[in-house]
Amino acid sequence: MHSYEERWLAGMQALPALPRILFRLRNFYDVDPAVMAQMLATETSSIALCLAEARRMIHAHSAFSAPERFPPDGGGLAVATLEQRVRQHYRAWTEQILAESGYTGTIRWPDPSEPIEADHETVATHIVATLPLVLRKAVKRSRRRGIATTELWRHIPPWRRLLRRRLNRVQREIRYSGWRPFEEWLADRVAPDRHYPDGYSIIPVRRRPLPDEEGFRPAPDGNDAPLSETQRQMQERFDSLPPLTQDAWLLFNHHGRTDEEIAQRLCISRGAARRRINRATYIVCGWRVPSLAHRLSFDIKCRWARRQRQCANVWAAFRD
C-alpha cells in the first residue's frame, strides 16, 4: 500500500465517531445524505456539515497538518448538537436492550465530552460485573486494557488455554447481550439494508431470560400470521430434528446461551452441544451437512492459522 493511501486511511480512522460513520456510509455504501437526515430526524445541512468536516480533517491529516474540527460559529455547533442527540438515543437504546436481556442495575455513563469508546467500555464493564467470579478474575488477569474493543486474550500465551477459554466466554456474553457498538447501531439505523460493516447479513444471537429466570417476558402470540413458504419449510426441517438437538438450537439462537450453559442445562458435553447446534443450523437452513473429512480439514486449517496469529501477537508483546 502506498504511503499516501496509508495516511488517508489513518486520517479516516482518526475521525470522530459520527463524521467517520457518515463519511463511510456516503462514500463506501452510497447512502444519500437526504436519507441520512430523514433517518436521524435532522436537517440535510447538518449531514452536509458532518461530511464536510470529515473531508477537511482527512485532507489535513494527509498533508501532515493538525486536523481541527469546525468552530462553533462555522457549523461546529450544529454538528455537536447532532452528536449529543444521537448519543443520547444510543444510550437509551442500550439501557432498554440490556434490561430486556436480563441485566439489572444502572449504567454509570461517562461524561459526554469523552469519546464514544468510553461508552463501549462502560457497557462491557457493566455486563462483566454480572458474570461469575471466575470470569471476572480472568478479565482482571488479561493484559488488554479495553474489554469491548478487541479480543481479550490477544496477548495471552498459546499454552494458557484455560484462561483464553474463559475470556472467550466473556466475549460471547458481551456479544450475546444484544448490545451493539455505536458504529454498527447507527449504521443499521441509517441504512439497515446495507449490512454495515461487513456488507452481508448476520443473524444476531441475543441473550433472553428463560421461563425459569427473572425478567422473563413471553413473546407475543403470532400464530395468526401466515407463514411464508420458506418459513414453512424451515419449520418442517426443524421438526424433523431430535428433541435434544431442538433444545440445543433454541437455547443458542432464541436465548443466546453459550456452549457451556447449554451443555450444563442439557447434561451433555460442550463439544456435543456445539455439534448439535451446528448440525441443526445446516439442516434448518437447508444446507448440505459437511462430511467428517471436510470438517477435520477445515478445523486443522483454522487452528493452524490461529496458532500463527497467537505466536505473532505474543512476539509483538515481548518486543513492546
N, C-alpha and C positions, 0 to 999 in steps of 0.2 A: 504494500500500500504506500502511495506517495505521501510525502510529508505534509503537503497542503490538505490532503484528504484526512489525514490523522488530526490535524489542527481543526478542521471543520467538524469532525465527529466529536472531538473533545469539547469544542465550543457548544455543540448541541447538548452534550451530556451535562454541561455545567449550567444550563439554563435553569431558572426557577421552574417549579412543578407545572403550573398552569400554562405559561407560554410554551414550555417544551412539549407538552402533550398536544396542545392545539396545533403547534407547528408540525408535529409528526402526522397528525390526522389530516392536515391540509395538504402536505407535500408528498406523503407516502401512501395515504389511504384515500385521497381525493374526496375529502368531505368538504362540502360547500360551507363558507362562513355563515351564510344565512341559516343553514340547518343547525349549525352550532349555536347560533344566537337563539333560535327557536327552542332547542332542547334545554338550554340553560336559562331560558326566560330572561334574556337581556337584549340589549341593542346590538345591531351589527357593528356599530362603530367601536364598541368595547372589544369585540373579537378582532377587528382590524387592528386596534392598538396593540393587543397581545401579540399578533403575528408580526407587526412592525417592530415591536420591542425585541422579539426573538431574533429576527433577521439582523437587527442592529447589533445585538450582543454577540451573535455568531461571527459577524464580519469583524467586530473589534477583537475578538479572541484570535481569529485567523491572522490578523495584522499585528499580533503581539501587543495589543493595547489593552488597557484595563476596561473590561465590559461594565457599563453603567446602565442602570435602569432609567426609565423616563422620569423626569422630575414631576412633582405633583401638578404644577401648572402646565405641563406639557403632555398630559394624558396619563401620568402615573397614578393620579387619584382614582380615575375610572378603573384602571387595571387592579389596583389594590382593593377597591371596593368589591369588584367581581371575585377576586381571590378569597377574600374573607367570607363572602356569602356562600361560595361553593364549598369552602372548607367547613363551614357550619353545617351545611346539608350533609356532607360526608361524615361528620362526627355523629349527627343524629341518626343517620342510616346505620353506622357501626354499632351504636348503642342498641338500636332496635334488633339488629341481626344477632348480636351476642345474647340479648335477653331471650330471643326466640330459640336459640340453640342451647339454653340452659345455663349460661354463665351469669352468675349473680354478682352483685356488687357494683359500685360506682367507679367509672373510669376517671382517673385524675389526668385530665388533658394538660399538655404543656402550654406555655404562653403562645398566643397566635403569632408572635414575631419569630418564633423558631421555625426551621424548615419542616416540610411535611414528613420527613423521615423520623422526626421526633414523635409524631402521632403513630407511625408504624411501630416503633419500639414500645410505646406506651400500651398499645393494644396487645402486642406479643407478650409483654410482661404481665399484663392482666390475665391473659389466658394461661400462661405458665404458672401463675400463682394458684390456679385451681387444680393443678396436676398433682400426682402423688409425690411424696418427699424424695423418692429415689430419682425421679426425673428432674426435679428442681435442683438437686445436688449435681446431676450431670450437666445441667446448663451452667452452673457456677464453675465447674471444673473445665468447661470449654474455654479455649483461648479466643474465641470470637467475641468481639465487643458488642455487635448487634445481633439480635435474635431473629428479626423478621427480614433481614436483608439478604443473607446468603446462607449456605449450608453451615450448620453449627459445627460439624466435625471436619471442617476444611483442613485444619492444622492438627487433627488427631492422627497419631501414627497408625499405619495399617493393622498392627497387631493388637490395638485396643478395640477389639470387635465389640465387646460388651458395652463400652461407653459410646461407641459410634451407633450401635443399635438403639440405645436409649435416646440419643439425640435425634435419630431418625423418627422415633415415636413422637418426640416433641414437635418436630416439623410437621408431621402428619396431623397432630392435634390442631396446630395453628391453621393448616390448610383446610381441614375439615370443619372448622368453626363457622364457615360461611362468610367470614370476613375476607375482604379483598383489598390490596393496596390501592392508594388513591389513584394511581395512574390507570389501572385496569377498571376501577369503578367509574371514573369519569369518562373513559373511552367507551365503555359499554353504555353509559347514559347518553352520550352524544351520538354515537354511531353503533348501535348494537349489532347491525348486520355485517360489520367489517371484521369481527372476531379479533380485536386488538389484544395483545401484541403479536400473536403467532400467525394470524391470518386464517386459522381453521377453528372449527367449533370444538369446544372441550366441555364434556358433561361434568358439571361441578358435583363434588361429593360433599354434602353438608351434614354436620352433626345435629341430630334432632333427639330430644328425650324419648326414651322408650315408655310404654304404658305403665311400667312399674317404677318410673323415676319421677322426681319432682319437676314440675314445669311442663308435663306432657299435655299437649293440646291435640285432640283428634282432628284429623283432616276433614274438611267439608265434604259432604256427600255429593259425589259427582257421577253417580251411577246412571243418572238420567241422560247424561251427554252421550251421544252415539260415538262409538269408536270407529276410527278410520280403518282401512284395510290393512295398513302397515301395523297399526296398534293391535288389531285383532290377531294377526299372525304372530307378533311378538308375545302376546298373552298366551297363545296356544303353545308356543315353544317353551315358554316359562312353565306352564302347567305340566309339561312332559318331564320336567326335571325331578330328581328325587327330593323328598321333603327336606332333608338336611342341606342339600345344595340350595334349595329355595331360601331357607332361613339364612344361610351364609350370605347369599347375594342381596337379600333385603336388608340385612344388618349393615352391609357395606354401602350400598347405593342409597337407601332411603333413610338410614340413620347415621351414616358417617362413622361407623365404628372401625377401629384399627384391627389388624390381623390378630394381635394379642387378645383384644377384648372379645372378638368373635370366637377364637379358639377356647377361651376360658368359659364363655357362655354356652357353647355347644359341646364342650368336653372333648375336643379334638386337638390335634397338634396345630401349631401355627402354619407349618407347611401345607397340611391338609386343608386348612381354611383358605389359604391363598390359592391352591389348586382348584378348589371348588368354585371360588369366585371367578377365576379366570375362565374356567370351562363354562360356567353359566353365562358369562359375558359373551363369549363366542357364540353359544347356542342361541341366546335371546336375540342377538343382533343378526343372526343368520349367516355368520361367517364359518368358513371351514376350520375345524379344530386342527391345529398343527400337530404333526407327528412327534413322537418322542425324540427322534434324531434331530429334528429341526429345533425343538426346544432346548436340547442339550447344547447344540452348536451355538444357538443364539445366547444362551446363558454363559457359555465359556467366553465368547467374544465380549459380552458386556462386563464380565468380571475382570477380564484382562485389561480392557480399556479403563475400568475404574481403578484398578491397581496402579496403572501408569499415572493417572491423574493424582492419586493419593501420594505416590512417591514424589512426583514433581512438586506438589504443594508442600510436603514435608521438607524437601530440599530447599525450596524457596523460603520456608520459615526459618530454617537453620542459617541460611545466608543473611537474612534480615537481622 
